[in-house]
């Protein structure tokens, strides 16, 4: 039986109280402190945020202990404010302005859809006597989530509504990814025994085919909800027939909403320990992804940390671009909903439409990944500081950006305002749809400090770099958005504590000069509980005291307030034949930041070889101007450009320019000696990068094996040039 309190606090009053106290003064949460007498042999001291070293925080208010409670608070406070929006496709193929629904409408839709989920499952003709199907009943007294709802689509309003509906009825969700392929989709659906899938219409044929090919393993899947409307007077009728042929009942989203409205059920508020989601990591190893079990308490702790650090108010707008299947964007979703912000969804999952959407939405906050930022940096440089076709404009922007960098480097928090250049940079911001932007955030992979410095200066806006993983429910630390010397990930969150474990075989020690170095270990309310149905991996990941081993190598810098720097991976390095250790991601990030002609880069080495080779993807926006200036040549089309760089002389010049652009930032053994040149060689559909554009090195090394063999066979272009008389 559900327990009810005699008195309940008004959600609007709770919202007023919470909103009035966050974010916390950046100076108060910017640093960490070591706990006295906490250092053990082989480890650094334990560090906590300097704001509250005596405790770890888990929620913003005693009553706000689940995402359900957060949304109840926010929707009561912001009922008539825009909540979710999308752009309607026009007859000419372009997209119109954003159209939004408000919080009270979203609230009604999530209750209707949640009720509808139970209706279509309880009344399903394909229900069997399996253990999973016996739990498809509405039961407010159940102590565990009755079943798992799967979601499969790119970012859209219906994705977020499904997520909210799951929380409203104490259901657990999980997500499938295009990039994981049918085998992994089958693996996730089978492992979770999910009875229902909510997906976009384009996914239906592939799911029907999976059910047909694996009827036993997917026997529990008996209902699919299309996020797109189904017209049964058209070819969509064939989809309905196909669904029934594989024992699946097919509905569209509006149908399920309507069924839920007619057969409405009271919500089932989750408890803090209720499993919110099982997030399957895309991973970079190529093995089956691990399902990270994340509770409502984990989710609220993650929101609490962002509330402490990010200033966003009711009515502000955010762009939901990164895949919602990943925990980074899922955290952004929960945070924005909790503060009354409006979420604009993309017209497509393609990066090519990102800037068009941003211009239409004019967001207040943008959360992206380093490889998107390096493309943005390259595009801005091509139009400003590298625009030799307009020398006066080039000169003005060089002066403006240099001055901004100088002013922003004076001290932490320095915005570098200048009456002389801010109006000019304001024109650039407005042209890009970023005139209302208050901050960028970057996560998922390291970003070069030079990129942060340039974007902060050029766009006159703060930029914060965070660190987190699926297992930590995204960020557990983030730098100040106006950090004088960018590069850190900031101080550990108020919701976590950290320490470093020495790695002697990699020469990382707690006593290293400049601060402790070693594998980052984390503990606290943000950290996940277990890997789904995988006791072996869970046991390997946690030590006897509950510390989670991240696999990332970090440095704690006392001179910057014990802020965290991620410097390596425990396994993400290799040794060249002469004994030098190489961290390829470091080389890639530095070059992508400094040499805008290169849009993609994959650095590869071999323990039997003495030099590095690389896969280079050229940037279509800047390469033409580079070729014209460097080679005095005018080429037509990508094919002609690729052919041009097959000429060893031209390839050598490009290679020398790449290495020369970072000569003062890399060691000699980190130079690249030969390259393969093309456009967009690293494609998600080839499974060589994750949806957040991290390179799957184990898979990519096999995919490009023949190319690397050919480059090593050709030999070092650099050494050939160095030995010429």
C-alpha positions in Angstrom: 0.0 0.0 0.0 1.3 3.4 -0.9 2.0 5.7 2.1 0.9 9.3 2.0 2.0 12.3 4.2 -0.6 14.3 6.2 1.0 17.5 4.9 2.9 18.1 1.7 5.1 21.0 0.8 3.9 23.1 -2.2 6.1 22.3 -5.2 6.1 25.9 -6.3 7.6 27.0 -3.0 10.2 24.3 -3.2 11.1 25.5 -6.7 11.4 29.1 -5.5 13.7 28.0 -2.7 15.9 25.8 -4.9 16.1 28.3 -7.8 17.1 31.1 -5.5 20.1 29.2 -4.1 21.6 27.8 -7.3 24.0 27.9 -9.0 26.5 28.2 -6.2 29.2 31.0 -6.4 31.7 29.5 -8.9 34.6 30.5 -6.6 33.2 28.3 -3.8 33.0 25.1 -5.9 36.0 25.7 -8.1 38.5 23.8 -6.0 39.0 20.5 -4.1 40.7 19.7 -0.8 42.4 16.5 0.5 40.9 14.9 3.5 43.3 14.7 6.5 44.8 11.3 7.2 43.1 9.8 4.1 46.2 8.7 2.1 47.0 5.0 2.0 50.0 3.3 0.4 49.7 3.2 -3.4 47.1 5.9 -3.4 46.8 9.6 -3.2 44.7 11.3 -0.5 40.9 11.3 -0.8 39.7 14.6 -2.3 36.3 16.3 -1.9 34.9 19.6 -3.2 36.0 22.5 -1.1 32.4 23.8 -0.8 31.4 20.9 1.6 34.4 18.6 2.4 32.5 17.2 5.4 29.8 15.5 3.3 28.7 14.3 -0.1 25.6 15.8 -1.4 22.9 13.7 -3.1 19.9 16.0 -3.8 19.0 19.7 -4.0 16.2 19.5 -1.4 15.1 16.8 1.1 11.9 16.2 -0.9 13.6 16.0 -4.4 15.0 12.5 -4.3 13.8 11.3 -7.7 13.4 12.6 -11.2 9.7 12.3 -10.7 9.8 14.7 -7.8 12.0 17.1 -9.8 9.6 17.2 -12.7 6.6 17.6 -10.4 8.3 20.6 -8.9 9.3 22.1 -12.3 6.0 21.5 -14.1 4.0 23.1 -11.2 6.2 26.1 -11.3 6.6 26.4 -15.1 3.2 25.1 -16.3 2.7 27.7 -19.0 6.3 27.9 -20.2 7.7 26.3 -23.3 9.0 22.8 -22.7 9.7 20.9 -25.9 9.9 22.0 -29.5 10.6 20.9 -33.0 10.7 22.4 -36.5 8.0 21.5 -39.0 9.2 20.4 -42.5 7.9 22.8 -45.1 6.6 21.8 -48.6 9.9 23.0 -50.2 11.9 20.6 -48.0 13.3 23.3 -45.6 12.3 23.6 -42.0 10.3 26.4 -40.3 10.6 28.0 -37.0 10.5 26.0 -33.7 7.1 25.2 -32.4 6.8 24.4 -28.7 4.4 22.7 -26.3 4.4 23.9 -22.7 5.1 22.0 -19.5 1.5 21.3 -18.6 0.9 19.8 -22.0 4.1 17.6 -21.6 2.8 16.6 -18.1 -0.5 15.4 -19.6 1.2 13.6 -22.5 3.5 11.7 -20.3 0.7 10.5 -18.0 -1.4 9.5 -21.0 1.5 7.7 -22.7 2.5 5.9 -19.5 -1.1 4.7 -19.0 -1.2 3.6 -22.6 1.9 1.5 -22.3 0.2 -0.6 -19.6 -3.0 -0.8 -21.7 -1.4 -2.1 -24.9 0.6 -4.7 -22.9 -2.1 -5.9 -20.6 -4.5 -6.4 -23.5 -1.9 -7.8 -25.9 -3.0 -10.9 -27.9 0.6 -12.2 -28.0 1.1 -12.2 -24.2 2.3 -15.6 -23.0 2.8 -17.2 -19.6 6.5 -16.2 -19.5 7.8 -14.7 -16.3 8.2 -11.3 -18.0 4.7 -11.3 -19.4 3.2 -12.2 -16.0 4.6 -8.9 -14.7 2.8 -6.7 -17.3 0.1 -5.7 -14.9 -0.3 -2.3 -13.3 0.8 -2.7 -9.6 1.5 0.4 -7.5 2.7 -1.8 -4.6 5.4 -3.5 -6.7 8.9 -3.1 -5.2 10.8 -3.5 -8.4 10.2 -2.2 -11.9 7.9 -4.6 -13.6 9.5 -4.5 -17.1 11.9 -2.6 -19.3 10.8 -0.2 -22.0 13.2 0.1 -25.0 13.6 3.3 -27.0 15.1 3.5 -30.6 15.3 6.7 -32.5 17.3 9.9 -33.0 16.6 12.8 -30.6 13.0 14.0 -30.8 10.1 15.0 -28.5 8.6 11.5 -28.4 12.0 10.2 -27.0 11.8 12.6 -24.1 8.1 11.9 -23.5 8.7 8.2 -23.3 11.5 8.7 -20.8 9.3 10.9 -18.6 6.4 8.4 -18.9 8.7 5.6 -17.7 9.7 7.6 -14.6 6.1 8.5 -13.9 5.2 4.8 -13.6 8.4 3.4 -12.1 9.4 1.7 -15.3 13.0 1.3 -16.4 14.1 2.4 -19.9 16.9 1.4 -22.1 18.0 2.6 -25.6 19.1 1.0 -28.8 21.6 2.7 -31.2 21.8 2.7 -34.9 25.6 2.4 -34.8 25.6 -0.8 -32.7 24.1 -2.8 -35.5 21.4 -5.5 -35.5 23.4 -8.0 -33.6 23.8 -5.7 -30.6 20.2 -4.6 -30.9 19.2 -8.2 -30.6 21.6 -8.7 -27.7 20.1 -5.7 -25.7 16.4 -6.7 -26.4 17.1 -10.3 -25.5 19.2 -9.5 -22.3 16.6 -7.0 -21.0 13.6 -9.2 -22.1 11.9 -5.9 -23.1 8.3 -6.5 -24.0 7.8 -3.1 -25.7 9.8 -0.9 -28.0 9.1 2.8 -28.8 10.9 3.8 -32.0 10.8 5.9 -35.2 9.0 4.4 -38.2 12.2 3.9 -40.1 13.4 1.3 -37.5 10.3 -0.9 -37.9 11.5 -3.2 -40.8 14.8 -4.0 -39.1 13.1 -4.9 -35.8 10.5 -7.1 -37.6 13.4 -8.8 -39.3 15.2 -9.4 -36.0 12.1 -10.9 -34.4 11.6 -13.1 -37.5 15.2 -14.4 -37.3 15.3 -14.8 -33.5 11.8 -15.7 -32.4 12.9 -17.5 -29.2 15.4 -14.9 -28.0 13.0 -12.1 -28.7 9.8 -13.9 -27.7 9.1 -11.3 -24.9 8.9 -8.4 -27.4 5.2 -8.2 -28.2 4.5 -4.5 -28.8 6.0 -1.7 -30.8 5.0 2.0 -30.8 5.9 4.0 -33.8 6.8 7.6 -32.9 5.6 8.6 -36.3 1.9 8.5 -37.3 0.8 5.4 -39.2 -1.6 5.8 -42.1 -3.3 2.4 -42.5 -4.8 3.6 -45.8 -1.3 3.7 -47.2 1.7 1.3 -47.4 1.8 1.5 -43.6 -0.9 -1.2 -43.6 1.8 -3.6 -44.8 3.8 -2.7 -41.6 0.8 -3.7 -39.5 0.6 -7.1 -41.3 4.4 -7.6 -41.0 4.2 -6.9 -37.2 1.4 -9.4 -36.7 3.3 -12.0 -38.7 6.0 -12.0 -36.1 3.7 -11.8 -33.1 4.0 -8.1 -32.4 1.1 -5.6 -31.9 1.9 -2.3 -33.7 0.6 1.1 -32.6 1.6 4.7 -33.2 2.4 7.2 -30.5 -0.9 9.1 -30.7 -2.9 5.9 -30.5 -1.1 4.9 -27.3 -1.6 8.4 -25.9 -5.3 8.2 -26.7 -5.7 4.7 -25.2 -4.0 6.0 -22.0 -6.2 9.1 -21.9 -9.3 6.8 -22.0 -7.9 4.3 -19.5 -5.9 6.6 -17.3 -4.0 5.2 -14.4 -2.6 7.0 -11.3 1.1 7.6 -11.5 3.4 5.3 -9.6 6.2 7.5 -8.1 9.5 5.8 -8.1 11.8 5.5 -5.0 15.4 6.6 -5.0 16.6 3.0 -5.4 14.3 2.4 -8.4 16.3 1.7 -11.6 15.9 4.7 -13.9 17.7 3.3 -16.9 20.1 0.6 -18.1 22.5 2.5 -20.3 24.4 0.3 -22.7 27.8 1.9 -23.4 28.7 2.1 -27.0 32.3 1.4 -26.0 35.5 1.5 -28.0 36.5 -2.1 -27.8 34.1 -3.8 -30.1 32.8 -6.3 -27.5 29.2 -6.6 -26.4 28.3 -3.3 -24.6 27.9 -3.5 -20.8 24.6 -2.3 -19.4 25.2 0.3 -16.7 22.4 0.2 -14.1 21.6 3.7 -13.0 19.0 4.5 -10.3 16.7 7.5 -9.7 19.1 8.5 -6.9 22.0 8.5 -9.3 20.1 10.7 -11.8 19.1 13.2 -9.1 22.7 13.4 -7.8 23.8 14.2 -11.4 21.2 17.0 -11.7 22.2 18.3 -8.3 25.7 18.7 -9.5 24.8 20.6 -12.6 22.4 22.8 -10.6 25.4 23.8 -8.5 27.5 24.8 -11.5 25.3 25.9 -14.4 23.2 29.0 -14.6 20.0 28.3 -16.5 16.6 29.8 -15.7 13.0 29.2 -16.6 12.3 30.2 -20.2 15.8 29.7 -21.4 16.4 27.4 -24.4 18.8 24.5 -24.9 19.5 22.4 -28.0 19.3 18.7 -27.7 21.7 17.5 -30.3 23.9 14.8 -28.8 22.3 11.3 -28.8 19.8 10.8 -26.0 20.8 7.2 -25.9 24.0 8.5 -24.3 24.1 9.6 -20.7 25.7 13.0 -21.4 22.6 14.2 -23.3 20.2 12.3 -20.9 21.6 14.3 -18.0 21.2 17.5 -20.0 17.5 16.6 -20.6 16.8 15.9 -16.9 18.6 19.1 -15.8 16.9 21.4 -18.4 13.4 19.9 -17.4 14.1 20.5 -13.7 14.8 24.2 -14.2 12.0 25.0 -16.6 14.1 25.4 -19.8 12.8 24.7 -23.3 14.4 21.9 -25.3 14.7 22.3 -29.0 15.1 19.0 -31.0 17.1 18.7 -34.2 15.6 18.4 -37.7 17.9 15.4 -38.3 20.7 13.6 -36.4 23.2 14.8 -39.0 25.9 17.3 -37.9 25.3 19.1 -41.2 22.0 20.5 -40.0 23.3 21.5 -36.5 24.1 25.1 -37.3 20.8 25.7 -39.2 18.9 24.5 -36.1 21.1 26.7 -33.8 20.3 29.8 -35.9 16.6 29.0 -35.7 16.6 28.2 -31.9 19.2 30.7 -30.6 19.9 28.6 -27.5 21.2 29.9 -24.2 23.4 26.8 -23.6 25.1 24.4 -26.0 26.5 21.0 -24.9 28.6 19.3 -27.6 31.6 17.1 -28.0 35.2 18.0 -28.9 35.1 16.9 -32.5 32.1 19.1 -33.1 33.9 22.0 -31.5 37.0 21.5 -33.6 34.8 21.7 -36.7 33.2 24.9 -35.4 36.6 26.3 -34.6 37.9 25.5 -38.1 34.8 27.1 -39.8 35.1 30.3 -37.7 38.9 30.5 -38.4 38.3 30.1 -42.1 35.9 33.1 -42.1 38.0 35.3 -39.8 41.7 34.9 -38.8 42.5 32.7 -41.8 40.5 34.5 -44.3 43.3 35.8 -46.6 40.8 36.7 -49.3 39.6 39.5 -47.0 42.9 40.9 -45.5 41.3 43.8 -43.7 38.6 41.6 -42.0 41.3 39.1 -41.3 43.5 41.7 -39.6 40.6 43.1 -37.5 39.6 39.6 -36.2 43.2 38.6 -35.5 43.5 41.7 -33.3 40.1 41.3 -31.6 40.6 37.6 -30.8 44.2 38.1 -29.6 43.0 40.8 -27.3 40.2 38.7 -25.9 42.5 35.8 -25.2 44.9 38.2 -23.4 42.1 39.6 -21.2 40.5 36.2 -20.5 43.9 34.8 -19.4 44.3 37.4 -16.6 42.5 35.4 -13.9 39.8 32.8 -13.4 36.4 34.3 -14.0 37.8 37.1 -16.3 35.3 37.5 -19.2 37.6 39.8 -21.0 35.0 42.4 -21.9 36.2 45.2 -24.2 34.2 48.0 -25.7 36.4 48.1 -28.7 36.0 44.5 -30.0 32.8 43.1 -28.3 30.4 44.7 -30.9 32.4 43.1 -33.7 32.3 39.7 -32.0 28.6 40.3 -31.3 28.0 40.4 -35.1 29.7 37.0 -35.5 27.7 35.5 -32.6 24.4 36.7 -34.1 25.3 35.4 -37.6 25.8 31.9 -36.0 22.6 32.1 -33.9 24.7 32.3 -30.7 23.8 35.8 -29.6 21.9 34.5 -26.5 24.5 31.9 -25.7 25.9 32.1 -22.1 28.1 29.0 -22.2 29.4 26.0 -24.1 30.0 22.7 -22.3 32.3 20.0 -23.6 32.4 16.4 -22.6 32.8 12.8 -23.7 36.5 13.2 -24.7 39.4 15.6 -24.0 39.4 18.9 -25.8 42.5 20.9 -26.7 43.0 24.0 -24.5 43.7 26.0 -27.6 40.2 25.2 -28.9 38.7 26.4 -25.7 40.7 29.6 -25.7 39.8 30.4 -29.4 36.1 29.7 -29.1 35.8 31.7 -25.8 37.5 34.7 -27.4 36.0 34.5 -30.9 32.4 34.0 -29.6 32.8 36.1 -26.4 31.3 33.3 -24.3 32.4 31.0 -21.5 33.3 27.4 -22.2 33.5 24.6 -19.6 35.1 21.2 -20.0 33.7 18.4 -18.0 34.6 14.8 -17.2 32.4 11.9 -16.7 31.3 8.4 -17.9 28.1 6.4 -18.3 29.0 4.8 -14.9 29.1 8.2 -13.2 25.9 9.4 -14.8 27.9 11.9 -16.9 29.8 14.7 -15.4 31.5 14.5 -11.9 33.6 17.6 -12.5 33.6 20.6 -14.7 36.0 23.5 -15.2 34.9 27.1 -14.7 33.6 28.5 -17.9 36.1 31.4 -17.7 39.2 29.5 -16.5 42.2 31.6 -17.0 44.4 28.7 -18.2 42.0 26.1 -19.8 42.9 22.4 -19.7 41.5 21.2 -16.4 38.2 19.4 -15.8 37.7 21.4 -12.7 37.2 20.2 -9.1 35.5 17.0 -8.1 31.7 17.3 -7.7 29.9 17.9 -4.4 28.3 14.6 -5.1 31.5 12.5 -5.3 34.9 11.9 -3.8 38.0 10.9 -5.6 41.5 9.4 -5.2 44.2 8.2 -7.5 45.7 4.7 -7.6 49.4 4.5 -8.6 50.2 2.7 -11.9 53.9 1.9 -11.5 54.2 0.2 -14.9 53.2 3.5 -16.6 55.4 5.6 -14.2 52.4 7.3 -12.5 52.8 7.8 -8.7 51.0 9.6 -5.9 54.3 11.3 -5.1 55.0 12.7 -8.6 56.3 16.2 -8.8 53.5 18.6 -9.9 50.9 16.6 -8.1 49.6 13.0 -7.7 49.1 11.0 -10.9 47.4 7.6 -11.3 44.1 5.9 -12.2 41.1 7.9 -11.1 38.9 6.2 -8.5 35.4 7.6 -7.6 32.8 7.0 -4.9 29.5 8.7 -4.0 25.8 8.9 -4.9 26.4 9.6 -8.5 28.3 6.3 -9.1 26.4 3.4 -10.7 25.3 0.3 -8.8 26.3 -2.6 -11.1 26.5 -3.8 -14.7 23.2 -5.5 -15.7 23.3 -9.2 -15.3 27.1 -9.1 -15.2 28.5 -9.9 -11.7 32.0 -10.6 -13.1 32.5 -7.2 -14.6 30.9 -5.5 -11.6 33.3 -7.2 -9.3 36.3 -6.2 -11.4 35.3 -2.6 -11.4 34.8 -2.0 -7.7 37.3 -2.6 -4.9 36.5 -3.8 -1.4 35.8 -0.3 -0.2 33.4 0.6 -3.0 35.8 2.7 -5.1 35.0 2.6 -8.8 38.0 2.3 -11.1 37.5 4.6 -14.1 40.4 3.4 -16.3 41.4 7.0 -16.8 44.7 8.4 -15.7 44.4 11.7 -14.0 46.7 14.4 -12.4 45.6 16.5 -9.4 47.2 19.9 -9.6 47.6 21.6 -6.2 48.6 24.9 -7.8 45.2 25.3 -9.4 43.2 24.3 -6.4 43.5 20.5 -6.7 41.7 20.5 -10.0 41.6 17.4 -12.2 43.5 16.9 -15.4 42.8 13.7 -17.5 46.1 12.8 -19.1 45.9 9.2 -20.3 44.0 5.9 -20.3 45.2 2.9 -18.4 45.1 0.9 -21.6 44.9 3.6 -24.3 48.5 3.8 -25.1 51.1 1.9 -27.1 54.8 1.6 -27.3 56.9 2.2 -30.4 59.8 -0.1 -31.3 62.3 2.3 -29.7 60.5 2.2 -26.4 58.6 5.5 -26.5 55.0 5.5 -25.1 52.4 7.2 -27.3 49.0 8.5 -26.3 47.3 8.9 -29.7 44.2 10.9 -28.5 46.5 13.7 -27.2 48.2 14.0 -30.6 44.8 14.0 -32.5 43.2 16.7 -30.3 46.2 19.1 -30.5 46.4 18.8 -34.3 42.7 19.1 -34.9 42.7 22.3 -32.8 45.7 23.9 -34.5 45.3 22.8 -38.2 41.8 23.5 -39.4 42.4 21.9 -42.8 42.1 18.6 -41.0 38.6 17.7 -39.8 39.2 14.1 -38.8 42.4 12.4 -37.6 43.2 8.8 -36.5 46.8 8.3 -35.3 48.2 4.8 -35.4 51.4 3.1 -34.2 52.9 -0.3 -34.1 55.2 -1.8 -31.5 57.3 -3.2 -34.3 57.7 0.2 -36.0 59.6 3.3 -35.0 57.1 6.0 -36.3 53.5 7.0 -36.4 51.1 7.0 -39.4 47.6 8.5 -39.6 44.3 8.6 -41.4 43.5 12.2 -42.4 40.0 13.5 -43.2 40.1 16.9 -44.9 37.7 19.7 -44.1 35.7 20.7 -47.2 35.2 24.2 -45.9 38.9 25.1 -45.7 40.9 22.8 -47.9 40.2 24.6 -51.1 41.7 27.9 -49.7 44.6 26.0 -48.3 45.5 24.4 -51.7 45.1 27.7 -53.5 47.5 29.5 -51.1 50.0 26.7 -50.5 50.2 25.1 -54.0 48.8 27.9 -56.2 46.4 25.4 -57.6 42.6 25.4 -58.1 40.9 22.0 -57.9 37.3 21.0 -58.6 35.6 18.5 -56.3 36.6 16.2 -53.5 37.8 13.4 -55.9 40.2 15.7 -57.6 41.6 16.9 -54.2 42.1 13.3 -53.0 43.9 12.5 -56.2 46.1 15.6 -55.8 47.3 14.4 -52.4 48.2 11.0 -53.7 51.2 12.8 -55.3 54.0 12.1 -52.7 55.3 15.6 -53.1 51.9 17.2 -52.3 51.3 14.7 -49.5 54.7 15.5 -47.9 53.9 19.3 -47.9 50.6 18.7 -46.2 52.3 16.4 -43.7 55.0 19.0 -42.9 52.4 21.6 -42.4 50.4 19.4 -40.0 53.5 18.6 -38.0 54.7 22.2 -38.2 51.4 23.5 -36.8 52.1 21.7 -33.5 55.9 21.6 -33.4 56.1 23.4 -30.0 53.4 21.2 -28.4 54.5 17.7 -29.2 57.6 15.7 -28.8 59.7 14.6 -31.8 58.6 11.0 -31.5 54.9 12.2 -31.6 55.3 13.5 -35.2 53.3 11.7 -37.9 55.5 10.3 -40.7 53.0 9.2 -43.3 49.3 9.8 -44.0 46.4 8.6 -46.0 44.2 11.5 -47.2 40.5 11.5 -48.0 37.2 13.2 -46.9 35.3 11.8 -43.8 37.2 8.5 -43.5 35.8 8.0 -40.0 32.2 7.1 -40.4 29.7 6.0 -37.7 28.1 3.6 -40.2 31.5 1.8 -40.6 31.5 1.3 -36.8 34.9 2.9 -36.4 33.6 5.8 -34.2 31.0 5.9 -31.5 27.9 8.2 -31.8 29.8 10.7 -29.8 32.6 10.5 -32.3 35.2 8.7 -30.2 37.4 6.4 -32.2 36.9 2.7 -31.6 40.6 2.0 -31.9 40.4 -1.8 -31.8 37.9 -1.9 -34.6 39.4 1.0 -36.5 42.9 -0.6 -36.5 41.4 -3.7 -38.2 39.3 -1.7 -40.6 42.3 0.4 -41.8 44.8 -2.5 -41.6 45.5 -2.6 -45.3 45.9 1.2 -45.4 48.3 1.2 -42.5 50.3 -1.7 -44.0 50.6 0.3 -47.3 51.7 3.4 -45.4 54.4 1.5 -43.5 55.4 -0.2 -46.8 55.8 3.3 -48.3 57.9 4.3 -45.3 58.5 7.6 -43.5 58.1 10.6 -45.7 59.7 12.7 -43.0 62.8 10.7 -42.7 63.2 10.5 -46.5 63.0 14.3 -46.6 65.4 14.7 -43.6 68.1 12.5 -45.2 68.1 14.3 -48.6 71.3 16.2 -49.5 
